[in-house]
Amino acid sequence: MDREGEIMRVTILGGIANALLLVFKFLAGILGHSSAMIADAVHSLSDFLTDIIVIIFVHISGKPQDDSHDYGHGKYETLATSVIGLALVVVAAGIFYNGATKILDWARGGELTAPGMLAFWAAIASIAVKEAVYRYTVAVGKRLDSKAVVANAWHHRSDAFSSVATALGIGCAIFLGRRWAVLDPVASIVLGAFVLKMGWGLVRDGVGELLEESLPEEVENRILAIVTEFPDVTEPHHLRTRRIGNRYAIEMHLRMNGDISLREAHSKASQIEKRLKDEFGPQTHIGLHLEPEKSNGGED
């Protein structure tokens, strides 16, 4: 199965799990009188919607380069990562607002309905299912080097973590007595803060790529180390790097002996390109500008 097919399969599997869980959680939250479980259900709904986003955007990013996209369509995958992060931020804000409203009502003397056992067992089931889906999805995402799939995997794990907070809040509200029912909305506040942090991280990374942020310093240092392994190459400079979806783009200037033939210089450059693609993947975009070595302390 090709890369796009594997991404589709793992995303559809996660979507099915999210669809089943969101229905179960909404019913458990309503019947079990739990605001934390309803917030958890909304989180699962966001998971389901982002699964659809990943399917659409990854399909587009898998298209080959064409006349209007000389570097391919990889940025669509980056855009999908940003959209997923933004969805997490919006969901977190809604969850936080709902929980804070209930806590304020309780602080003013209002009485909260204690959640039921159905909501508690729904949270336990969600933890098990979403952790399993996370482990499978993140393994596929790392193997395929797909940031969108890895981001979606963390969306699954955030749902599992939110269900942990939900289970704790609901469990304490049930087993410690009615006066502790406030722990149910408190759990939703904890959930909102966690999801907000994760969502903002994904938005930040995605926007950084869309704005042509350079590759990490350790990656650039590795690029320079590979180039300087070649004995006839000196002074690599003007290194520029970025990501295009799931692949790297590397551009730099190199110096070689100015007396060698064009054919020989081309051969050496081809060897360097092959070495970089062996290291960073066959789809790596590489642009090398060759210059003669300096003579008499100046530039030729």
C-alpha positions as a printed Julia matrix, in Angstrom:
300×3 Matrix{Float64}:
   0.0    0.0     0.0
   1.34   3.48   -0.9
   1.9    6.32    1.58
  -1.39   8.06    0.87
  -3.28   4.78    1.19
  -1.74   4.02    4.58
  -2.56   7.51    5.84
  -6.13   7.12    4.66
  -6.49   3.75    6.36
  -5.17   4.84    9.76
  -7.2    8.06    9.63
 -10.43   6.26    8.7
  -9.86   3.78   11.55
  -9.45   6.68   13.97
 -12.52   8.37   12.52
 -14.67   5.28   13.11
 -13.44   5.06   16.71
 -14.16   8.76   17.24
 -17.64   8.51   15.73
 -18.6    5.63   18.03
 -17.06   7.28   21.1
 -18.63  10.69   20.58
 -22.13   9.16   20.37
 -21.46   7.02   23.46
 -20.0    9.95   25.4
 -22.82  12.35   24.57
 -25.39   9.79   25.72
 -23.38   9.0    28.86
 -22.91  12.7    29.63
 -26.59  13.53   29.2
 -27.96  10.43   30.96
 -25.19  10.53   33.6
 -25.58  14.31   34.28
 -21.88  14.99   33.73
 -20.57  18.24   32.25
 -17.08  16.76   32.16
 -18.3   13.85   30.02
 -20.17  16.18   27.66
 -16.96  18.22   27.33
 -15.12  14.98   26.61
 -17.71  14.16   23.95
 -17.15  17.55   22.3
 -13.44  16.73   22.25
 -14.19  13.46   20.47
 -16.34  15.38   17.99
 -13.35  17.63   17.21
 -11.25  14.49   16.72
 -13.79  13.18   14.23
 -13.86  16.46   12.3
 -10.07  16.67   12.16
  -9.92  13.09   10.84
 -11.98  14.32    7.9
  -9.63  17.29    7.48
  -6.58  15.02    7.4
  -8.17  12.76    4.77
  -8.93  15.74    2.51
  -5.61  17.57    2.91
  -3.34  14.53    2.76
  -5.07  13.45   -0.46
  -4.24  16.86   -1.92
  -0.65  16.85   -0.59
  -0.05  13.45   -2.24
  -0.51  14.91   -5.71
   2.69  15.22   -7.79
   4.15  18.61   -8.7
   2.5   20.39  -11.6
   2.75  23.65  -13.52
   1.24  25.66  -10.68
   3.09  23.84   -7.85
   6.75  23.38   -8.8
   7.59  22.1    -5.33
   4.61  19.77   -5.08
   1.6   20.03   -2.77
   3.28  19.13    0.53
   2.3   22.4     2.23
  -1.32  21.24    2.25
  -0.29  18.65    4.84
   1.31  21.4     6.9
  -1.89  23.42    6.59
  -3.84  20.4     7.87
  -1.59  20.29   10.94
  -2.34  23.95   11.64
  -6.09  23.42   11.21
  -6.0   20.5    13.66
  -4.17  22.65   16.2
  -6.64  25.5    15.72
  -9.54  23.08   16.25
  -7.97  22.0    19.54
  -7.62  25.61   20.68
 -11.28  26.39   19.88
 -12.52  23.22   21.6
 -10.36  23.92   24.65
 -11.75  27.44   24.97
 -15.32  26.13   24.86
 -14.63  23.42   27.43
 -12.91  25.91   29.73
 -15.77  28.39   29.51
 -18.41  25.74   30.24
 -16.53  24.4    33.26
 -15.79  27.85   34.65
 -19.46  28.84   34.36
 -20.58  25.82   36.4
 -17.95  26.44   39.07
 -19.02  30.09   39.43
 -22.66  29.01   39.78
 -21.6   26.54   42.5
 -19.56  29.23   44.29
 -22.63  31.49   44.35
 -24.63  28.83   46.14
 -26.02  26.89   43.21
 -26.4   23.12   43.5
 -24.75  20.8    41.01
 -26.16  17.42   40.03
 -23.77  14.59   40.9
 -22.75  12.52   37.84
 -23.82   8.9    37.48
 -21.82   5.67   37.07
 -22.62   5.51   33.34
 -20.47   8.6    32.8
 -17.64   7.1    34.84
 -17.53   3.85   32.87
 -17.75   5.78   29.61
 -14.59   7.66   30.6
 -12.77   4.39   31.4
 -13.77   2.9    28.04
 -12.62   6.06   26.23
  -9.18   5.91   27.87
  -8.6    2.35   26.66
  -9.87   2.9    23.11
  -8.16   6.23   22.45
  -4.79   5.15   23.85
  -4.83   2.13   21.54
  -5.76   4.31   18.54
  -3.01   6.79   19.49
  -0.29   4.14   19.62
  -1.24   2.75   16.23
  -1.62   6.16   14.59
   1.64   7.66   15.9
   3.57   4.57   14.81
   2.23   4.92   11.26
   2.81   8.69   11.25
   6.45   8.37   12.3
   7.12   5.57    9.83
   5.65   7.65    6.99
   7.17  10.9     8.32
   3.76  12.6     8.19
   3.38  15.51   10.58
  -0.35  15.65    9.94
  -0.79  12.0    10.99
   1.43  12.45   14.07
  -0.56  15.57   14.99
  -3.77  13.62   14.6
  -2.3   10.87   16.79
  -1.67  13.4    19.54
  -5.23  14.55   19.1
  -6.23  10.95   19.92
  -3.94  10.89   22.95
  -5.24  14.25   24.16
  -8.69  12.65   24.11
  -7.33   9.75   26.19
  -5.72  12.16   28.66
  -8.9   14.22   28.83
 -10.8   11.05   29.66
  -8.34  10.4    32.51
  -9.14  13.84   33.97
 -12.82  13.19   33.31
 -12.71   9.81   35.06
 -10.95  11.32   38.08
 -13.4   14.2    38.34
 -16.47  12.04   37.87
 -15.13   9.31   40.17
 -14.41  11.75   42.98
 -17.79  13.46   42.52
 -19.52  10.05   42.76
 -17.54   8.31   45.5
 -16.82  11.3    47.79
 -20.43  12.43   48.05
 -22.76  15.03   46.55
 -20.94  18.02   48.03
 -17.97  17.13   45.85
 -19.98  17.29   42.62
 -18.05  20.45   41.75
 -15.09  18.22   40.9
 -16.91  17.26   37.7
 -16.63  20.77   36.13
 -13.18  21.17   37.74
 -12.09  18.16   35.68
 -13.35  19.88   32.54
 -11.24  22.95   33.4
  -8.14  20.76   33.7
  -9.03  19.17   30.4
  -9.43  22.56   28.72
  -6.03  23.78   29.89
  -4.29  20.61   28.68
  -5.93  20.67   25.26
  -5.24  24.4    24.85
  -1.51  23.87   25.42
  -1.34  21.0    22.94
  -3.39  22.82   20.31
  -1.29  25.96   20.54
   1.87  23.89   20.05
   0.5   22.41   16.82
  -0.6   25.81   15.53
   2.82  27.29   16.31
   4.68  24.49   14.52
   2.36  24.52   11.51
   2.51  28.29   11.08
   6.29  28.15   11.43
   6.49  25.77    8.47
   4.06  27.8     6.39
   6.23  30.86    7.02
   9.32  28.97    5.78
  10.9   28.42    9.2
  14.35  26.82    8.93
  14.97  23.21    9.91
  16.25  22.62   13.48
  19.88  23.52   14.14
  20.88  19.9    14.67
  19.54  19.0    11.21
  21.43  21.86    9.57
  24.61  20.84   11.38
  24.15  17.3    10.1
  23.76  18.62    6.53
  27.03  20.56    6.82
  28.78  17.54    8.32
  27.7   15.35    5.39
  28.86  17.88    2.8
  32.29  18.34    4.4
  32.84  14.56    4.3
  33.71  15.04    0.62
  37.43  15.91    0.38
  37.15  18.13   -2.72
  34.42  20.35   -1.23
  35.23  23.41    0.88
  33.44  26.27    2.55
  29.74  25.29    2.39
  27.83  28.54    2.92
  24.51  30.3     2.36
  22.7   27.22    3.69
  18.93  27.59    3.46
  16.53  24.91    4.68
  12.78  24.4     5.14
  10.11  21.74    5.15
   7.72  21.06    2.29
   5.1   18.83    3.91
   6.84  15.59    4.82
  10.12  16.32    3.01
  13.08  18.65    3.42
  14.3   21.37    1.06
  18.06  22.1     1.18
  19.87  24.82   -0.74
  23.51  25.91   -0.33
  26.67  27.18   -2.01
  29.8   24.98   -2.24
  33.36  25.66   -3.34
  35.4   23.29   -5.53
  38.68  23.43   -7.41
  38.1   25.91  -10.24
  40.35  23.98  -12.64
  38.25  20.8   -12.81
  35.93  20.22  -15.76
  32.22  20.98  -15.68
  31.54  17.26  -16.09
  33.64  16.41  -13.02
  32.03  19.17  -10.94
  28.6   17.9   -11.93
  29.58  14.36  -10.95
  30.75  15.5    -7.5
  27.58  17.51   -6.97
  25.49  14.47   -7.92
  27.35  12.38   -5.33
  26.61  14.99   -2.66
  22.91  15.05   -3.63
  22.73  11.25   -3.42
  24.35  11.25    0.02
  21.91  13.87    1.31
  18.92  11.97   -0.11
  20.17   8.75    1.49
  20.19  10.59    4.81
  16.98  12.63    4.57
  14.8   10.74    2.08
  14.59  10.32   -1.7
  12.05  13.15   -2.05
  14.4   15.73   -0.52
  14.65  18.88   -2.65
  18.32  19.84   -3.09
  19.73  22.89   -4.84
  23.54  23.26   -4.99
  25.34  26.33   -6.33
  28.98  25.57   -7.18
  31.71  28.2    -6.91
  35.49  28.06   -7.54
  37.76  28.05   -4.51
  39.23  31.37   -3.45
  42.61  32.21   -4.87
  45.2   34.62   -3.4
  42.94  35.38   -0.47
  40.13  36.72   -2.63
  37.14  35.42   -4.54
  37.24  34.36   -8.16
